[in-house]
Amino acid sequence: MPIKRRGDTEMKYLSEDEAFKVAMNLEEEGQQFYEECARQVKNAEIKHIFSQLAGEEQEHFDTFKKL
């Protein structure tokens, strides 16, 4: 599956396996990002939204892991 990934100055084609690993990594990093945002914000409503987004990223990661 030719998926383009931008590097500093070039494009690299990823195999299906590589694309799968990149997707899992993005979900994991997304979860960590949203968790950190939730820790840092003071507004309870925004904190809740970030926590929900972190949970959704975890669900996506778990879905990939099951495949």
SVG drawing of the C-alpha trace seen along z (x, -y; Angstrom):
<svg xmlns="http://www.w3.org/2000/svg" viewBox="-18 -27 33 36">
<polyline fill="none" stroke="black" stroke-width="0.4" points="0.0,0.0 1.8,-3.1 1.3,-5.6 3.4,-8.8 5.0,-10.0 6.7,-13.3 10.3,-13.5 12.4,-16.6 13.0,-16.9 11.7,-13.7 8.7,-11.4 9.0,-7.7 6.5,-5.0 5.4,-2.8 4.5,0.8 1.2,1.9 3.1,3.1 5.0,-0.2 1.7,-2.2 0.1,-0.1 2.9,-0.8 2.8,-4.5 -0.9,-4.6 -0.6,-2.8 2.2,-5.2 0.1,-8.2 -2.8,-6.9 -0.5,-6.4 1.2,-9.8 -2.3,-11.4 -3.4,-9.8 -0.3,-11.0 -0.8,-14.5 -4.4,-14.7 -3.6,-13.3 -1.0,-16.0 -3.4,-18.7 -6.0,-17.4 -3.4,-17.6 -2.4,-21.1 -5.7,-22.9 -7.7,-24.3 -11.1,-24.6 -13.1,-21.5 -15.1,-21.4 -11.9,-21.6 -10.2,-19.0 -13.1,-16.7 -13.0,-17.1 -9.2,-16.4 -9.8,-13.3 -12.5,-12.1 -10.2,-12.6 -7.5,-10.6 -9.9,-7.8 -10.9,-7.8 -7.2,-7.6 -6.9,-4.6 -9.9,-2.9 -8.3,-3.5 -5.0,-2.0 -6.8,1.0 -8.6,1.6 -5.3,1.6 -3.8,4.0 -6.6,6.5 -6.0,6.7"/>
</svg>
